[in-house]
Amino acid sequence: MDALDELFKIGKEPKTEKEMILAYIKVQALEVCEDSHNELIKCYQKRWFPDCNKQQRDFWKCYEETSIKLRKRHAVY
């Protein structure tokens, strides 16, 4: 599965270089945080939303840290 192809099937295709870089950053951050994302999805499937706070915090911490690093690397804010 090509993650960029999947992303563009869901949304609109980027029109500018900045939009393309931001889409790339999103895909890369999701790939880096895949394990914590899968744990969060599993939790949502088995329990009520409030019971998944730890998994939710772990995923968003990973996603935010990764996307910030990538934005700095590519100088896109």
C-alpha positions in Angstrom: 0.0 0.0 0.0 1.4 3.4 -1.0 0.5 5.7 1.9 0.5 8.8 -0.3 -1.9 7.2 -2.8 -4.2 6.2 0.0 -4.0 9.7 1.5 -5.0 11.3 -1.8 -7.9 8.9 -2.4 -9.4 10.2 0.8 -8.8 13.9 0.3 -7.9 16.4 -2.4 -4.6 16.3 -4.2 -2.1 18.9 -3.0 -1.9 22.0 -5.3 1.3 23.6 -3.9 4.7 22.3 -2.8 3.9 23.2 0.8 0.7 21.1 0.7 2.6 18.2 -0.8 5.3 18.4 1.9 2.6 18.6 4.6 0.9 15.5 3.2 4.3 13.7 3.1 4.9 14.7 6.8 1.4 13.4 7.8 2.1 10.1 6.0 5.6 9.7 7.5 4.3 10.6 11.0 1.5 8.0 10.8 4.0 5.3 9.6 6.4 6.1 12.5 3.6 5.9 15.0 1.9 2.9 13.4 2.2 0.7 16.5 0.7 3.2 18.9 -2.0 4.0 16.4 -2.9 0.3 16.1 -3.0 0.0 19.8 -5.4 2.9 20.0 -7.7 1.5 17.3 -7.7 -1.9 19.1 -8.7 -0.1 22.3 -11.5 1.8 20.6 -12.8 -1.5 19.2 -12.9 -3.3 22.6 -13.7 -0.5 25.1 -15.4 2.8 25.6 -13.6 5.9 24.5 -12.7 7.2 28.0 -10.9 3.8 28.8 -8.4 4.5 26.0 -6.8 7.6 27.4 -3.3 6.1 27.8 -3.3 4.8 24.2 -4.6 8.1 22.9 -2.0 10.1 24.7 0.8 7.7 23.5 -0.3 8.0 19.9 -0.8 11.8 19.8 2.5 12.3 21.6 4.3 10.2 19.0 2.5 11.9 16.1 3.1 15.4 17.3 6.7 14.9 18.1 7.4 13.2 14.8 5.5 15.8 12.7 7.3 18.7 14.5 10.7 17.1 13.8 9.7 16.6 10.1 8.3 20.2 9.8 11.5 21.6 11.2 13.6 19.4 8.8 11.6 20.6 5.8 11.1 24.2 7.1 7.3 24.0 6.7 5.0 25.5 9.4 
